[in-house]
Amino acid sequence: MEMLMFHIDKALDQPIYVQLYDNIKESIIAGTLREGEKLPSKRHLSQYLSVSQTTIEHAYLQLIDEGFIVSRPKSGYYVSDIESLPFIARPSQAQVSVQAPNQDDMTHQFRFQLGAIDQAHFPFDILRKFAKEAFEDLQHHLVETGHKQGDYALRKEISHYLFHSRGVQATPEQVIVASSTDQILSIITDLLSPKSHYLLEDPLYPQVHQLLKRKHIHYSFLNVHHDGLRVEGHFGEKDVVYITPSHQFPTGVTMTLKRRIALLKWAQDKPSRFIIEDDYDSEFRFEGKPIPALQSLDQSGSVIYVSTFSKSIAPSIRIAYAVLPEALQKKYQQTLNIEGGSVPRHTQYMVSQFMASHHFERHLNRMRKIYRQKRDKLISILRQYPEVISISGDMTGMHFVITIKNGWTEAKCIDQFHRHSIALKPLSAYCYHSKSATPQFVLGFGGIPMEDVEAHATQLLKSLEIEDTSN
Protein backbone atom coordinates (compact mmCIF):
# COMPACT_ATOMS: atom_id res chain seq x y z
CA MET A 1 0.00 0.00 0.00
CA GLU A 2 1.44 3.35 -1.11
CA MET A 3 0.43 6.77 0.13
CA LEU A 4 -1.86 8.70 -2.25
CA MET A 5 -0.03 11.61 -3.90
CA PHE A 6 -3.00 13.96 -4.28
CA HIS A 7 -2.96 17.74 -4.32
CA ILE A 8 -5.35 19.29 -1.83
CA ASP A 9 -5.89 23.05 -2.05
CA LYS A 10 -7.25 24.32 1.25
CA ALA A 11 -7.72 27.80 -0.22
CA LEU A 12 -10.51 26.61 -2.53
CA ASP A 13 -14.19 27.03 -1.67
CA GLN A 14 -14.67 23.38 -2.62
CA PRO A 15 -14.67 21.19 0.52
CA ILE A 16 -11.50 19.16 1.05
CA TYR A 17 -13.41 15.88 1.19
CA VAL A 18 -14.85 16.63 -2.28
CA GLN A 19 -11.35 17.29 -3.65
CA LEU A 20 -10.15 13.99 -2.20
CA TYR A 21 -13.24 12.17 -3.51
CA ASP A 22 -12.63 13.57 -7.02
CA ASN A 23 -8.95 12.57 -6.98
CA ILE A 24 -9.55 9.00 -5.84
CA LYS A 25 -12.48 8.44 -8.20
CA GLU A 26 -10.52 9.79 -11.18
CA SER A 27 -7.59 7.53 -10.29
CA ILE A 28 -9.86 4.46 -10.13
CA ILE A 29 -11.47 5.25 -13.48
CA ALA A 30 -8.09 5.92 -15.08
CA GLY A 31 -6.72 2.64 -13.70
CA THR A 32 -4.04 4.30 -11.58
CA LEU A 33 -5.71 2.74 -8.56
CA ARG A 34 -6.44 -0.86 -9.50
CA GLU A 35 -9.04 -3.40 -8.46
CA GLY A 36 -8.27 -4.85 -5.04
CA GLU A 37 -5.69 -2.20 -4.19
CA LYS A 38 -5.79 -1.16 -0.54
CA LEU A 39 -6.26 2.50 0.29
CA PRO A 40 -4.43 4.20 3.16
CA SER A 41 -6.14 4.08 6.52
CA LYS A 42 -8.07 7.15 7.60
CA ARG A 43 -5.50 7.89 10.27
CA HIS A 44 -2.46 7.62 8.00
CA LEU A 45 -4.03 9.61 5.17
CA SER A 46 -5.28 12.33 7.52
CA GLN A 47 -1.77 12.70 8.96
CA TYR A 48 -0.18 12.75 5.51
CA LEU A 49 -2.59 15.39 4.14
CA SER A 50 -2.81 17.29 7.45
CA VAL A 51 -6.59 17.09 7.52
CA SER A 52 -9.03 15.56 9.98
CA GLN A 53 -9.99 11.88 9.93
CA THR A 54 -13.60 13.02 9.54
CA THR A 55 -12.69 14.60 6.20
CA ILE A 56 -11.16 11.31 5.01
CA GLU A 57 -14.22 9.45 6.31
CA HIS A 58 -16.58 11.68 4.30
CA ALA A 59 -14.64 11.06 1.08
CA TYR A 60 -14.45 7.30 1.65
CA LEU A 61 -18.16 7.06 2.48
CA GLN A 62 -19.08 8.87 -0.74
CA LEU A 63 -16.92 6.43 -2.72
CA ILE A 64 -18.47 3.44 -0.93
CA ASP A 65 -21.95 4.79 -1.65
CA GLU A 66 -21.18 4.91 -5.39
CA GLY A 67 -19.51 1.50 -5.48
CA PHE A 68 -15.95 2.60 -6.22
CA ILE A 69 -14.45 1.23 -3.01
CA VAL A 70 -15.49 -1.31 -0.39
CA SER A 71 -14.88 -1.46 3.34
CA ARG A 72 -13.73 -4.78 4.79
CA PRO A 73 -14.14 -5.15 8.56
CA LYS A 74 -10.83 -5.09 10.47
CA SER A 75 -8.96 -4.87 7.17
CA GLY A 76 -9.51 -1.48 5.53
CA TYR A 77 -10.72 0.10 2.31
CA TYR A 78 -10.17 -1.48 -1.11
CA VAL A 79 -10.79 -0.50 -4.73
CA SER A 80 -13.86 -2.25 -6.16
CA ASP A 81 -14.13 -4.20 -9.40
CA ILE A 82 -15.45 -1.34 -11.54
CA GLU A 83 -15.75 -3.67 -14.54
CA SER A 84 -18.84 -5.07 -12.81
CA LEU A 85 -20.52 -1.68 -13.12
CA PRO A 86 -22.64 -1.29 -16.27
CA PHE A 87 -20.84 1.96 -17.18
CA ILE A 88 -18.35 4.44 -15.84
CA ALA A 89 -19.06 8.14 -16.23
CA ARG A 90 -16.19 10.56 -15.73
CA PRO A 91 -17.13 12.84 -12.83
CA SER A 92 -17.19 16.61 -12.76
CA GLN A 93 -16.85 18.91 -9.80
CA ALA A 94 -20.57 19.66 -9.91
CA GLN A 95 -21.54 16.01 -9.51
CA VAL A 96 -20.62 15.75 -5.85
CA SER A 97 -22.85 17.16 -3.18
CA VAL A 98 -21.09 19.93 -1.30
CA GLN A 99 -22.94 18.81 1.81
CA ALA A 100 -20.86 16.22 3.62
CA PRO A 101 -22.62 12.89 4.20
CA ASN A 102 -23.30 12.06 7.80
CA GLN A 103 -20.54 9.68 8.85
CA ASP A 104 -23.05 7.80 11.00
CA ASP A 105 -25.31 7.05 8.03
CA MET A 106 -23.07 4.32 6.66
CA THR A 107 -22.69 2.59 10.02
CA HIS A 108 -26.39 2.60 10.84
CA GLN A 109 -28.26 -0.57 10.07
CA PHE A 110 -31.61 1.10 9.35
CA ARG A 111 -31.05 3.71 6.66
CA PHE A 112 -33.90 5.81 5.29
CA GLN A 113 -31.56 7.22 2.66
CA LEU A 114 -32.71 9.96 0.30
CA GLY A 115 -31.92 9.49 -3.37
CA ALA A 116 -31.23 5.76 -3.06
CA ILE A 117 -32.78 3.38 -5.57
CA ASP A 118 -33.81 -0.28 -5.43
CA GLN A 119 -30.68 -2.27 -6.32
CA ALA A 120 -32.29 -5.69 -6.51
CA HIS A 121 -34.22 -4.78 -9.67
CA PHE A 122 -31.59 -2.67 -11.41
CA PRO A 123 -31.32 -3.71 -15.11
CA PHE A 124 -27.60 -4.54 -15.03
CA ASP A 125 -27.65 -7.06 -17.87
CA ILE A 126 -29.58 -4.83 -20.28
CA LEU A 127 -27.45 -1.76 -19.63
CA ARG A 128 -24.24 -3.80 -19.84
CA LYS A 129 -25.37 -5.05 -23.25
CA PHE A 130 -25.93 -1.52 -24.54
CA ALA A 131 -22.66 -0.32 -23.00
CA LYS A 132 -20.76 -3.00 -24.94
CA GLU A 133 -22.66 -2.12 -28.11
CA ALA A 134 -21.52 1.49 -27.72
CA PHE A 135 -17.89 0.50 -28.23
CA GLU A 136 -18.78 -1.73 -31.18
CA ASP A 137 -21.09 0.71 -32.98
CA LEU A 138 -19.41 4.04 -32.23
CA GLN A 139 -15.78 2.91 -32.47
CA HIS A 140 -13.69 5.92 -33.59
CA HIS A 141 -16.53 8.32 -32.74
CA LEU A 142 -15.86 7.61 -29.07
CA VAL A 143 -12.57 9.48 -29.25
CA GLU A 144 -14.19 12.49 -30.88
CA THR A 145 -15.68 15.37 -28.94
CA GLY A 146 -19.44 15.04 -29.03
CA HIS A 147 -21.94 17.84 -29.53
CA LYS A 148 -21.82 20.21 -26.56
CA GLN A 149 -25.62 19.98 -26.37
CA GLY A 150 -25.54 16.18 -26.11
CA ASP A 151 -25.75 13.48 -28.76
CA TYR A 152 -28.77 13.90 -31.02
CA ALA A 153 -30.00 10.32 -30.55
CA LEU A 154 -30.31 10.81 -26.80
CA ARG A 155 -31.93 14.24 -27.13
CA LYS A 156 -34.45 12.75 -29.55
CA GLU A 157 -35.36 9.97 -27.11
CA ILE A 158 -35.65 12.44 -24.22
CA SER A 159 -38.00 14.74 -26.16
CA HIS A 160 -40.14 11.75 -27.18
CA TYR A 161 -40.30 10.43 -23.62
CA LEU A 162 -41.15 13.82 -22.11
CA PHE A 163 -44.00 14.41 -24.54
CA HIS A 164 -45.67 11.08 -23.77
CA SER A 165 -45.00 11.00 -20.02
CA ARG A 166 -45.19 14.67 -18.97
CA GLY A 167 -46.84 16.49 -21.88
CA VAL A 168 -43.66 18.52 -22.41
CA GLN A 169 -43.47 20.14 -25.83
CA ALA A 170 -39.87 19.98 -27.02
CA THR A 171 -37.85 19.30 -30.14
CA PRO A 172 -34.46 17.56 -29.82
CA GLU A 173 -32.90 20.93 -30.64
CA GLN A 174 -34.34 22.39 -27.41
CA VAL A 175 -32.88 19.65 -25.20
CA ILE A 176 -29.46 20.07 -23.59
CA VAL A 177 -27.65 17.28 -21.75
CA ALA A 178 -25.19 17.67 -18.87
CA SER A 179 -23.61 15.60 -16.12
CA SER A 180 -25.74 16.83 -13.22
CA THR A 181 -28.58 19.12 -12.26
CA ASP A 182 -25.97 21.47 -10.81
CA GLN A 183 -24.28 21.76 -14.19
CA ILE A 184 -27.62 22.28 -15.93
CA LEU A 185 -28.45 25.10 -13.51
CA SER A 186 -25.03 26.63 -14.07
CA ILE A 187 -25.67 26.67 -17.82
CA ILE A 188 -29.11 28.21 -17.31
CA THR A 189 -27.77 30.98 -15.08
CA ASP A 190 -25.20 31.78 -17.77
CA LEU A 191 -28.01 32.18 -20.30
CA LEU A 192 -30.12 34.45 -18.09
CA SER A 193 -29.25 37.98 -17.07
CA PRO A 194 -26.53 38.12 -14.39
CA LYS A 195 -28.62 40.82 -12.70
CA SER A 196 -31.58 38.46 -12.24
CA HIS A 197 -32.98 37.98 -8.74
CA TYR A 198 -33.96 34.35 -8.07
CA LEU A 199 -36.78 33.24 -5.80
CA LEU A 200 -36.25 29.84 -4.18
CA GLU A 201 -38.53 27.52 -2.26
CA ASP A 202 -38.02 27.17 1.47
CA PRO A 203 -37.21 24.39 2.34
CA LEU A 204 -34.99 23.26 -0.53
CA TYR A 205 -31.88 21.15 -1.07
CA PRO A 206 -28.80 23.34 -0.53
CA GLN A 207 -27.01 22.87 -3.85
CA VAL A 208 -29.26 25.41 -5.58
CA HIS A 209 -28.58 28.43 -3.40
CA GLN A 210 -24.94 27.39 -3.00
CA LEU A 211 -24.50 27.52 -6.77
CA LEU A 212 -26.14 30.95 -6.95
CA LYS A 213 -23.97 32.16 -4.09
CA ARG A 214 -20.79 30.96 -5.81
CA LYS A 215 -21.80 32.85 -8.95
CA HIS A 216 -22.69 36.01 -6.96
CA ILE A 217 -26.33 35.89 -8.08
CA HIS A 218 -29.01 37.48 -5.90
CA TYR A 219 -31.63 35.16 -4.41
CA SER A 220 -34.22 35.01 -1.65
CA PHE A 221 -36.52 32.37 -0.16
CA LEU A 222 -40.30 31.97 0.04
CA ASN A 223 -42.11 29.47 2.25
CA VAL A 224 -43.81 26.51 0.60
CA HIS A 225 -47.49 26.11 1.51
CA HIS A 226 -49.60 22.94 1.45
CA ASP A 227 -50.60 23.71 -2.16
CA GLY A 228 -47.20 24.91 -3.34
CA LEU A 229 -45.55 28.28 -3.85
CA ARG A 230 -47.96 31.23 -3.78
CA VAL A 231 -47.53 34.21 -6.09
CA GLU A 232 -49.76 36.74 -4.38
CA GLY A 233 -47.91 39.71 -2.90
CA HIS A 234 -44.55 37.98 -2.58
CA PHE A 235 -42.75 38.00 -5.91
CA GLY A 236 -42.20 41.75 -6.29
CA GLU A 237 -39.38 42.46 -8.73
CA LYS A 238 -38.04 38.91 -8.82
CA ASP A 239 -37.02 37.70 -12.29
CA VAL A 240 -36.55 33.94 -11.94
CA VAL A 241 -38.42 31.39 -9.84
CA TYR A 242 -36.93 27.96 -9.13
CA ILE A 243 -39.52 25.34 -8.13
CA THR A 244 -39.98 21.57 -7.75
CA PRO A 245 -43.75 21.44 -8.38
CA SER A 246 -44.36 17.72 -8.91
CA HIS A 247 -42.90 16.51 -5.60
CA GLN A 248 -41.35 19.40 -3.73
CA PHE A 249 -38.09 18.51 -2.08
CA PRO A 250 -38.12 17.87 0.79
CA THR A 251 -41.75 18.49 1.86
CA GLY A 252 -43.28 16.27 -0.84
CA VAL A 253 -45.94 18.90 -1.61
CA THR A 254 -47.49 18.76 -5.09
CA MET A 255 -48.23 22.20 -6.50
CA THR A 256 -51.90 22.46 -7.44
CA LEU A 257 -53.05 23.32 -10.94
CA LYS A 258 -54.45 26.62 -9.63
CA ARG A 259 -51.06 27.63 -8.26
CA ARG A 260 -49.30 26.56 -11.46
CA ILE A 261 -51.56 28.72 -13.60
CA ALA A 262 -51.08 31.70 -11.27
CA LEU A 263 -47.32 31.30 -11.54
CA LEU A 264 -47.47 31.10 -15.35
CA LYS A 265 -49.54 34.29 -15.48
CA TRP A 266 -46.91 36.04 -13.35
CA ALA A 267 -44.17 34.96 -15.76
CA GLN A 268 -46.13 36.04 -18.81
CA ASP A 269 -46.40 39.64 -17.58
CA LYS A 270 -42.75 40.38 -18.45
CA PRO A 271 -40.53 38.77 -21.11
CA SER A 272 -37.56 38.87 -18.71
CA ARG A 273 -39.27 36.51 -16.25
CA PHE A 274 -38.53 32.80 -16.24
CA ILE A 275 -39.57 29.73 -14.25
CA ILE A 276 -37.07 26.91 -13.74
CA GLU A 277 -39.17 23.77 -13.30
CA ASP A 278 -37.20 20.99 -11.64
CA ASP A 279 -39.53 18.05 -12.29
CA TYR A 280 -38.15 16.17 -9.30
CA ASP A 281 -39.56 12.67 -8.63
CA SER A 282 -42.30 13.06 -11.26
CA GLU A 283 -41.84 9.51 -12.59
CA PHE A 284 -43.36 7.87 -9.53
CA ARG A 285 -46.88 9.01 -8.70
CA PHE A 286 -48.92 6.63 -6.55
CA GLU A 287 -52.23 8.40 -5.94
CA GLY A 288 -54.52 10.68 -7.91
CA LYS A 289 -54.36 11.80 -11.52
CA PRO A 290 -50.91 12.95 -12.67
CA ILE A 291 -50.66 16.72 -12.98
CA PRO A 292 -48.97 17.74 -16.25
CA ALA A 293 -45.61 19.43 -16.20
CA LEU A 294 -45.71 23.19 -15.86
CA GLN A 295 -43.92 23.45 -19.20
CA SER A 296 -46.81 21.70 -20.94
CA LEU A 297 -49.10 24.58 -19.89
CA ASP A 298 -46.67 27.33 -20.90
CA GLN A 299 -47.76 29.47 -23.85
CA SER A 300 -45.16 32.23 -23.59
CA GLY A 301 -41.84 30.38 -23.52
CA SER A 302 -41.27 31.23 -19.87
CA VAL A 303 -40.60 27.75 -18.44
CA ILE A 304 -37.20 26.05 -18.45
CA TYR A 305 -37.80 22.35 -17.76
CA VAL A 306 -35.13 20.41 -15.83
CA SER A 307 -34.94 16.73 -14.92
CA THR A 308 -32.53 13.83 -14.50
CA PHE A 309 -32.21 10.04 -14.72
CA SER A 310 -31.01 9.75 -11.11
CA LYS A 311 -34.25 8.17 -9.86
CA SER A 312 -35.60 6.60 -13.04
CA ILE A 313 -32.34 4.73 -13.74
CA ALA A 314 -29.61 5.47 -11.16
CA PRO A 315 -27.78 8.43 -9.56
CA SER A 316 -24.48 7.21 -11.00
CA ILE A 317 -25.78 7.57 -14.58
CA ARG A 318 -24.77 11.24 -14.25
CA ILE A 319 -27.15 12.53 -16.92
CA ALA A 320 -29.37 15.53 -16.34
CA TYR A 321 -31.17 17.48 -19.02
CA ALA A 322 -33.12 20.65 -19.67
CA VAL A 323 -35.65 21.82 -22.24
CA LEU A 324 -34.91 25.41 -23.18
CA PRO A 325 -37.56 27.80 -24.53
CA GLU A 326 -36.80 28.67 -28.16
CA ALA A 327 -35.35 32.10 -27.33
CA LEU A 328 -32.87 30.63 -24.85
CA GLN A 329 -32.09 27.72 -27.16
CA LYS A 330 -31.01 30.18 -29.85
CA LYS A 331 -28.91 32.08 -27.31
CA TYR A 332 -27.30 28.82 -26.20
CA GLN A 333 -26.31 28.04 -29.79
CA GLN A 334 -24.84 31.51 -30.25
CA THR A 335 -22.93 31.59 -26.96
CA LEU A 336 -19.29 30.59 -27.17
CA ASN A 337 -17.40 28.84 -24.37
CA ILE A 338 -20.56 27.75 -22.56
CA GLU A 339 -20.53 24.52 -20.57
CA GLY A 340 -21.54 21.29 -22.25
CA GLY A 341 -20.36 17.98 -23.66
CA SER A 342 -19.38 16.55 -20.28
CA VAL A 343 -21.29 13.25 -20.43
CA PRO A 344 -19.24 10.40 -21.98
CA ARG A 345 -20.55 9.42 -25.40
CA HIS A 346 -20.76 5.72 -24.58
CA THR A 347 -23.01 6.55 -21.60
CA GLN A 348 -25.25 8.68 -23.81
CA TYR A 349 -25.43 5.85 -26.34
CA MET A 350 -26.29 3.32 -23.65
CA VAL A 351 -29.16 5.41 -22.27
CA SER A 352 -30.53 6.34 -25.70
CA GLN A 353 -30.65 2.65 -26.69
CA PHE A 354 -32.20 1.76 -23.34
CA MET A 355 -34.99 4.23 -24.13
CA ALA A 356 -35.39 3.45 -27.84
CA SER A 357 -35.73 -0.29 -27.16
CA HIS A 358 -38.63 0.37 -24.72
CA HIS A 359 -36.67 -1.25 -21.90
CA PHE A 360 -36.71 2.10 -20.08
CA GLU A 361 -40.50 2.28 -20.18
CA ARG A 362 -40.83 -1.30 -18.92
CA HIS A 363 -38.27 -0.59 -16.19
CA LEU A 364 -40.25 2.45 -14.99
CA ASN A 365 -43.51 0.51 -14.91
CA ARG A 366 -41.88 -2.27 -12.89
CA MET A 367 -40.26 0.16 -10.45
CA ARG A 368 -43.51 2.08 -9.90
CA LYS A 369 -45.08 -1.12 -8.61
CA ILE A 370 -42.08 -1.95 -6.42
CA TYR A 371 -41.77 1.52 -4.89
CA ARG A 372 -45.50 1.65 -4.30
CA GLN A 373 -45.34 -1.67 -2.44
CA LYS A 374 -42.53 -0.35 -0.23
CA ARG A 375 -44.36 2.90 0.40
CA ASP A 376 -47.66 1.17 1.17
CA LYS A 377 -46.00 -1.24 3.60
CA LEU A 378 -44.24 1.55 5.50
CA ILE A 379 -47.31 3.75 5.66
CA SER A 380 -49.63 0.91 6.69
CA ILE A 381 -47.46 0.35 9.78
CA LEU A 382 -46.71 3.97 10.70
CA ARG A 383 -50.30 5.19 10.28
CA GLN A 384 -51.49 2.86 13.01
CA TYR A 385 -50.12 5.41 15.50
CA PRO A 386 -51.62 8.77 14.41
CA GLU A 387 -51.28 10.18 17.91
CA VAL A 388 -47.48 10.03 17.54
CA ILE A 389 -46.74 10.04 13.80
CA SER A 390 -48.38 11.92 10.94
CA ILE A 391 -47.38 11.49 7.30
CA SER A 392 -47.39 14.02 4.46
CA GLY A 393 -46.04 14.31 0.93
CA ASP A 394 -46.55 10.62 0.20
CA MET A 395 -48.57 10.72 -3.04
CA THR A 396 -45.53 10.94 -5.31
CA GLY A 397 -41.86 10.04 -5.26
CA MET A 398 -39.49 8.01 -3.13
CA HIS A 399 -39.66 9.94 0.12
CA PHE A 400 -42.25 11.42 2.46
CA VAL A 401 -42.23 13.51 5.62
CA ILE A 402 -43.12 12.26 9.09
CA THR A 403 -44.04 14.60 11.93
CA ILE A 404 -43.33 13.39 15.48
CA LYS A 405 -46.09 14.46 17.87
CA ASN A 406 -45.06 12.86 21.15
CA GLY A 407 -43.71 16.07 22.65
CA TRP A 408 -40.05 15.30 22.01
CA THR A 409 -37.63 17.86 20.61
CA GLU A 410 -35.81 17.27 17.35
CA ALA A 411 -32.58 16.70 19.28
CA LYS A 412 -34.26 14.06 21.43
CA CYS A 413 -35.59 12.28 18.33
CA ILE A 414 -32.18 12.31 16.66
CA ASP A 415 -30.55 10.92 19.78
CA GLN A 416 -33.09 8.10 19.91
CA PHE A 417 -32.57 7.32 16.23
CA HIS A 418 -28.81 7.07 16.75
CA ARG A 419 -29.31 4.79 19.74
CA HIS A 420 -31.41 2.49 17.58
CA SER A 421 -29.02 2.56 14.59
CA ILE A 422 -31.39 4.61 12.43
CA ALA A 423 -30.22 7.12 9.80
CA LEU A 424 -32.95 9.69 9.20
CA LYS A 425 -32.58 13.28 7.97
CA PRO A 426 -34.41 16.11 9.78
CA LEU A 427 -36.48 18.43 7.59
CA SER A 428 -34.85 21.38 9.35
CA ALA A 429 -31.58 20.57 7.54
CA TYR A 430 -33.17 21.97 4.38
CA CYS A 431 -34.95 24.94 5.95
CA TYR A 432 -33.70 28.51 5.90
CA HIS A 433 -36.50 30.49 7.54
CA SER A 434 -39.54 28.18 7.67
CA LYS A 435 -38.61 25.91 10.57
CA SER A 436 -41.33 24.01 12.41
CA ALA A 437 -41.48 23.77 16.20
CA THR A 438 -42.59 20.14 15.86
CA PRO A 439 -39.88 17.65 14.81
CA GLN A 440 -40.16 16.55 11.19
CA PHE A 441 -38.02 14.05 9.29
CA VAL A 442 -37.62 13.16 5.62
CA LEU A 443 -37.99 9.42 5.15
CA GLY A 444 -36.49 7.92 1.99
CA PHE A 445 -37.58 4.39 1.17
CA GLY A 446 -36.37 3.67 -2.37
CA GLY A 447 -33.16 1.94 -1.34
CA ILE A 448 -34.60 -0.25 1.41
CA PRO A 449 -34.76 -3.90 0.27
CA MET A 450 -38.36 -5.10 0.12
CA GLU A 451 -37.73 -7.80 2.69
CA ASP A 452 -36.36 -5.20 5.15
CA VAL A 453 -39.14 -2.60 4.93
CA GLU A 454 -41.14 -3.97 7.85
CA ALA A 455 -38.03 -4.21 10.04
CA HIS A 456 -37.19 -0.58 9.27
CA ALA A 457 -40.69 0.56 10.23
CA THR A 458 -40.66 -1.53 13.41
CA GLN A 459 -37.27 -0.17 14.45
CA LEU A 460 -38.49 3.39 13.90
CA LEU A 461 -41.48 2.74 16.15
CA LYS A 462 -39.22 1.19 18.76
CA SER A 463 -36.99 4.28 18.76
CA LEU A 464 -40.07 6.40 19.46
CA GLU A 465 -40.97 4.04 22.30
CA ILE A 466 -44.02 2.73 20.48
CA GLU A 467 -44.83 -0.95 20.74
CA ASP A 468 -45.67 -2.30 17.28
CA THR A 469 -48.96 -4.18 17.44
CA SER A 470 -49.30 -4.70 13.69
CA ASN A 471 -48.12 -8.32 13.82
RAJO-V488486 format. One record per backbone hydrogen bond with DSSP energy under -0.5 kcal/mol. NH is the residue of the N-H (numbers start at 0). CO is the residue of the C=O. If there is no record, write none. Layout:
BEGIN
<<NH & CO> <NH & CO>>
END
This chain:
BEGIN
<<4 & 2> <5 & 3> <7 & 5> <8 & 6> <9 & 7> <11 & 8> <18 & 14> <19 & 15> <20 & 16> <21 & 17> <22 & 18> <23 & 19> <24 & 20> <25 & 21> <26 & 22> <27 & 23> <28 & 24> <29 & 25> <30 & 26> <30 & 27> <31 & 26> <32 & 26> <33 & 31> <35 & 78> <36 & 33> <38 & 76> <44 & 40> <45 & 41> <46 & 42> <47 & 43> <48 & 44> <49 & 45> <50 & 45> <55 & 51> <56 & 52> <57 & 53> <58 & 54> <59 & 55> <60 & 56> <61 & 57> <62 & 58> <63 & 59> <64 & 60> <65 & 61> <66 & 63> <67 & 62> <68 & 62> <69 & 77> <71 & 69> <71 & 75> <72 & 70> <74 & 71> <75 & 71> <77 & 69> <78 & 36> <79 & 67> <81 & 79> <83 & 80> <84 & 81> <89 & 87> <94 & 91> <95 & 92> <99 & 97> <104 & 101> <105 & 101> <106 & 103> <107 & 103> <109 & 420> <110 & 108> <111 & 109> <111 & 422> <112 & 110> <115 & 112> <118 & 116> <121 & 118> <123 & 121> <126 & 122> <127 & 123> <128 & 124> <129 & 125> <130 & 126> <131 & 127> <132 & 128> <133 & 129> <134 & 130> <135 & 131> <136 & 132> <137 & 133> <138 & 133> <138 & 134> <140 & 137> <141 & 138> <142 & 139> <143 & 140> <149 & 146> <154 & 150> <155 & 151> <156 & 152> <157 & 153> <158 & 154> <159 & 155> <160 & 156> <161 & 157> <162 & 158> <163 & 159> <164 & 160> <165 & 161> <166 & 161> <166 & 162> <167 & 161> <169 & 167> <173 & 170> <174 & 170> <174 & 171> <175 & 321> <176 & 148> <177 & 319> <183 & 179> <184 & 180> <185 & 181> <186 & 182> <187 & 183> <188 & 184> <189 & 185> <190 & 186> <190 & 187> <191 & 187> <195 & 192> <197 & 195> <197 & 217> <198 & 239> <199 & 197> <199 & 219> <200 & 241> <201 & 221> <202 & 429> <203 & 429> <207 & 204> <209 & 205> <210 & 206> <211 & 207> <212 & 208> <213 & 209> <214 & 210> <215 & 212> <216 & 211> <217 & 195> <219 & 197> <221 & 199> <223 & 201> <224 & 227> <227 & 224> <233 & 230> <234 & 230> <237 & 234> <238 & 196> <239 & 196> <240 & 273> <241 & 198> <242 & 240> <242 & 275> <247 & 252> <249 & 247> <251 & 247> <254 & 244> <254 & 252> <255 & 226> <259 & 255> <260 & 256> <261 & 257> <262 & 258> <263 & 259> <264 & 260> <265 & 261> <266 & 262> <267 & 263> <268 & 264> <268 & 265> <269 & 266> <272 & 269> <273 & 238> <274 & 301> <275 & 240> <276 & 274> <276 & 303> <277 & 242> <277 & 275> <278 & 276> <278 & 305> <279 & 277> <281 & 278> <283 & 280> <284 & 282> <285 & 394> <286 & 394> <292 & 165> <295 & 292> <296 & 292> <296 & 293> <297 & 293> <297 & 294> <303 & 274> <304 & 302> <304 & 322> <305 & 276> <306 & 320> <308 & 318> <312 & 308> <313 & 308> <316 & 313> <317 & 314> <319 & 177> <320 & 306> <321 & 175> <322 & 304> <323 & 173> <323 & 321> <328 & 324> <329 & 325> <330 & 326> <331 & 327> <332 & 328> <333 & 329> <334 & 330> <334 & 331> <335 & 333> <337 & 334> <340 & 147> <340 & 176> <343 & 341> <347 & 343> <348 & 344> <349 & 345> <350 & 346> <351 & 347> <352 & 348> <353 & 349> <354 & 350> <355 & 351> <356 & 352> <357 & 354> <358 & 353> <359 & 353> <361 & 357> <362 & 358> <363 & 359> <364 & 360> <365 & 361> <366 & 362> <367 & 363> <368 & 364> <369 & 365> <370 & 366> <371 & 367> <372 & 368> <373 & 369> <374 & 370> <375 & 371> <376 & 372> <377 & 373> <378 & 374> <379 & 375> <380 & 376> <381 & 377> <382 & 378> <383 & 380> <384 & 381> <385 & 382> <387 & 384> <388 & 384> <389 & 402> <391 & 400> <396 & 283> <399 & 442> <400 & 391> <401 & 440> <402 & 389> <403 & 438> <404 & 387> <404 & 402> <412 & 408> <413 & 409> <414 & 410> <415 & 411> <416 & 412> <417 & 413> <418 & 414> <419 & 415> <420 & 417> <421 & 416> <422 & 109> <423 & 421> <424 & 441> <426 & 439> <427 & 439> <428 & 425> <429 & 426> <430 & 427> <434 & 432> <438 & 407> <440 & 401> <441 & 424> <442 & 399> <442 & 440> <443 & 111> <443 & 441> <444 & 397> <445 & 397> <447 & 444> <451 & 448> <452 & 448> <452 & 449> <455 & 451> <456 & 452> <457 & 453> <458 & 454> <459 & 455> <460 & 456> <461 & 457> <462 & 458> <463 & 459> <464 & 461> <465 & 460> <467 & 465>>
END
